[in-house]
């Protein structure tokens, strides 16, 4: 499978997933449909699926227009998330196929919204899997607890997503990486991997390049929200449990001005 970034709005990404054998494609969070259509024509592919991570406008706002542009398109979204234009409601563990070799697993990752879905995508055996995490998991960060609790985010990040294979490529909904890494160093100032990744991310952005994807392995090394299980991090935050540490980290991030 091939995956392509489609920059949208100010700092959003939509993603095009292509099964190379059949030239069938899926698109994640197509908020700017005209850009999606250009990408489809450029790559010469047929769009079969819209994969919506959650109901917020900057992710689901293009769904109705996509249905006009591609009649009969299947628009997927979480069953309890009230996704605009949704034709196919998904629950945790539901499976979809794309073309000959691409399999898509819906993972319920609530907190940012109640019905947020992350999409775990596998291709041929030799290809690394990918996960499209919307606004649940960012590179070195996580989404605001708009509709949920620290306990839900802990389950979504530190159990559901952290259990994916370490080489899994992480594609998130926004280009927030530099700010997230800067904040991460206020939580773990001695984390060498975070220091190194910040330098790399700054160079990427200065060159006009994305900092995405990351990997699950890199997130476990550098993302303070996914490291809430670590006793050292809990102690630094004055917390007695992973959930408390994750909640405290989010509170600090909400008040951090960088």
C-alpha positions in Angstrom: 0.0 0.0 0.0 1.0 3.6 -0.5 0.1 6.5 1.8 0.1 10.2 0.7 -0.2 13.4 2.8 -2.7 16.0 1.6 -2.2 19.2 3.6 -5.5 20.9 4.4 -6.7 24.1 6.1 -3.9 25.6 8.3 -2.3 22.6 9.9 -4.6 19.6 9.1 -3.7 16.5 7.1 -5.9 14.3 5.1 -4.4 11.0 3.9 -4.8 9.0 0.8 -4.4 5.2 1.2 -3.9 3.3 -2.1 -4.0 -0.4 -2.9 -1.4 -0.5 -5.7 -2.7 -3.7 -7.3 -6.3 -2.5 -7.9 -5.8 1.3 -7.7 -8.6 1.5 -5.2 -8.2 4.2 -2.5 -9.5 5.4 0.8 -9.2 8.9 2.2 -8.9 9.8 5.9 -10.7 13.1 7.0 -11.1 14.7 3.6 -12.0 18.2 4.9 -11.1 19.9 1.6 -12.8 17.8 -1.1 -11.3 19.7 -4.1 -7.8 18.9 -2.9 -8.8 15.2 -2.5 -10.2 15.1 -6.1 -6.9 16.5 -7.4 -4.9 13.9 -5.6 -7.2 11.1 -6.9 -6.8 12.3 -10.4 -3.0 12.8 -10.0 -2.6 9.2 -8.8 -5.2 7.7 -11.1 -7.1 5.9 -8.4 -10.7 5.1 -7.7 -12.0 6.2 -4.3 -14.0 3.6 -2.4 -13.9 4.7 1.3 -14.0 7.8 3.4 -12.6 7.1 6.8 -13.7 9.7 9.4 -11.8 9.8 12.7 -14.3 12.0 14.5 -17.2 14.5 14.1 -15.3 17.8 14.5 -15.7 20.1 11.4 -12.0 20.1 10.5 -12.2 16.4 10.0 -15.7 15.5 8.9 -16.6 18.8 7.3 -15.9 17.6 3.7 -18.0 14.4 3.9 -21.2 15.7 2.3 -19.2 17.3 -0.6 -17.3 14.0 -1.1 -20.6 12.2 -1.5 -21.6 14.7 -4.2 -18.2 14.3 -6.0 -18.1 10.5 -5.8 -21.6 9.1 -5.9 -22.1 5.9 -3.9 -19.0 6.5 -1.8 -19.0 4.7 1.6 -18.4 7.2 4.4 -17.3 5.6 7.7 -17.4 7.0 11.2 -17.8 6.0 14.8 -21.3 4.7 15.7 -21.7 7.0 18.7 -19.9 10.1 17.1 -22.7 11.6 15.0 -20.4 12.0 12.0 -21.7 14.2 9.2 -22.5 12.3 6.0 -21.8 8.9 7.6 -23.2 6.0 5.7 -21.4 3.2 7.5 -21.2 3.3 11.3 -18.3 1.5 12.9 -17.7 0.0 16.3 -14.5 -1.2 17.9 -13.1 -4.2 16.0 -15.1 -3.7 12.8 -13.1 -4.6 9.7 -13.0 -3.2 6.2 -11.1 -4.2 3.1 -9.6 -2.1 0.3 -8.6 -3.6 -3.0 -6.6 -6.9 -2.9 -4.2 -6.3 0.0 -5.3 -3.6 2.3 -7.2 -4.4 5.6 -8.6 -1.8 7.9 -9.5 -2.3 11.6 -11.6 0.2 13.5 -10.3 1.0 17.0 -12.5 2.9 19.3 -10.2 5.5 20.9 -12.5 7.8 22.9 -11.8 10.9 24.9 -11.3 13.8 22.4 -14.8 12.8 21.3 -17.0 10.0 22.6 -16.9 7.9 19.4 -13.5 8.7 18.0 -12.2 6.0 15.7 -8.5 5.3 14.9 -7.9 3.2 11.8 -5.3 0.4 11.9 -4.3 -0.4 8.3 -2.2 -3.4 7.1 -1.0 -4.2 3.6 1.3 -6.9 2.3 3.3 -9.0 4.8 6.5 -7.1 4.1 5.0 -3.6 4.6 4.8 -1.8 7.9 1.3 -1.3 9.2 -0.1 2.2 9.8 -2.6 3.8 12.2 -4.6 6.9 11.5 -5.2 8.5 14.9 -7.1 11.7 14.1 -7.0 13.9 17.3 -6.4 11.1 19.8 -2.7 10.6 19.4 -0.5 13.3 18.0 3.2 13.1 17.4 4.5 13.7 21.0 1.1 14.7 22.2 -2.6 13.9 22.5 -5.9 15.6 21.9 -7.8 17.7 24.4 -10.2 15.8 26.6 -13.2 17.5 24.9 -15.7 14.8 25.6 -13.9 12.4 27.9 -11.7 11.7 30.9 -8.1 11.0 31.7 -9.1 7.3 32.2 -10.5 7.1 28.7 -7.4 8.7 27.2 -5.2 6.4 29.2 -7.0 3.4 27.7 -7.0 4.8 24.2 -3.3 5.8 24.2 -1.5 3.5 26.7 -3.5 0.4 26.1 -5.2 0.3 22.7 -2.7 2.2 20.6 0.4 1.3 22.6 -0.4 -2.4 22.0 0.0 -2.1 18.3 3.3 -3.4 16.7 6.1 -1.0 17.4 7.0 -0.4 13.7 3.4 0.8 13.1 3.5 4.2 11.4 1.5 6.9 13.1 -0.4 9.3 10.9 -2.2 12.0 13.0 -4.6 14.8 12.1 -2.5 17.9 12.7 1.0 19.2 12.3 1.6 20.0 16.0 4.9 18.1 16.4 7.4 20.9 17.1 5.2 22.5 19.8 4.4 19.1 21.3 8.1 18.2 21.6 8.9 21.5 23.1 6.3 20.8 25.8 7.4 17.2 26.2 10.8 18.6 27.3 9.2 20.5 30.1 7.9 17.2 31.4 11.1 15.2 30.7 13.9 17.7 30.2 16.6 14.9 30.2 14.9 12.7 27.5 17.7 12.6 24.9 15.4 11.0 22.3 12.9 13.8 22.7 15.8 16.4 22.3 17.0 14.7 19.2 13.5 14.4 17.7 12.8 18.1 18.3 16.0 19.1 16.4 14.9 16.8 13.5 11.3 18.1 13.5 12.4 21.8 13.4 14.6 21.0 10.4 11.7 19.2 8.7 9.4 22.2 9.1 12.0 24.7 8.1 12.3 22.7 4.8 8.5 22.7 4.4 8.3 19.0 5.0 5.9 17.1 7.3 7.0 15.5 10.6 4.5 12.7 10.1 4.6 9.7 10.3 6.1 8.7 13.5 6.0 5.2 14.9 4.4 3.6 17.9 8.0 2.8 19.1 9.0 6.5 18.8 5.9 7.6 20.7 6.6 5.3 23.5 10.1 6.8 23.7 9.2 10.5 23.4 5.5 11.2 24.0 4.8 12.1 27.7 1.2 11.1 27.5 2.1 7.6 26.4 4.8 7.4 29.1 2.4 7.9 32.0 3.2 4.4 33.3 6.8 5.3 34.1 7.4 5.8 37.8 10.0 8.5 37.2 7.5 10.6 35.2 4.8 10.1 37.8 7.2 11.2 40.6 8.3 14.3 38.7 4.6 15.3 38.3 3.8 14.4 42.0 1.3 11.7 40.9 0.6 8.2 42.3 -0.9 6.5 39.2 -0.6 6.5 35.4 -4.1 8.0 34.9 -3.4 10.8 37.4 -0.1 11.5 35.6 -1.7 11.6 32.2 -4.4 14.0 33.5 -1.8 16.2 35.1 0.2 16.3 31.9 -2.8 17.3 29.9 -3.6 20.0 32.4 -0.1 21.4 32.2 -0.3 21.3 28.3 -3.6 23.1 28.4 -2.0 26.0 30.3 1.3 25.9 28.5 2.0 28.8 26.2 5.4 27.7 24.8 
